[in-house]
Amino acid sequence: MPRHCCDVSSLVALNFQTPGEQMDLNQGRFLQNGLCGYVLKPLFMRQPNTSYNPENVGGGPGHRPVLLTIRWDCTFNFTVHVPDLALVRFVVEDHDYTSSNDFLGQFTLPFTSLRTGYRHVRLLKLDGSSLSPASLFIHVEVTPSKFSAESSAQSTVECSAGKP
Ligand SMILES: [Ca+2]
């Protein structure tokens, strides 16, 4: 098969019978295009001789680190290295001391679809159906990252002392 035929598309096998994180990520990826099943790769991945390397967090094509700050009960800081490819997944689990942390709801969306400011994140059940009226009320902030290749802290969580 000529090389140019292989560059046209990528096929991914996914078991659509099993709900879970992989299905959530898949649906989140295609959310930005109305779940039509087609999303164009970013330009840095479509160039014939791209040197993009997903394991290179120190630079390269598509690498433009930003700091994602989510405020809820706590403040969560994440360094996002390649925003054009990143997905953000909110997961809510119960938390008790007598059983495991059971899944309650989730919502996954592309980082590029995330809007800043105060937002309601509507939660979905394990099967992808709505968990209405359950939602998260959060504050989203995106700022240029001070990340450097030598820096080890890529994500942090800060909670106020004395909160109930
Ligand atoms: Ca539990």
Residues whose N, C-alpha, C, O or C-beta is under 5 A from the ligand:
A	BS01	CA	D94 D96 S99 S100 N101 D102
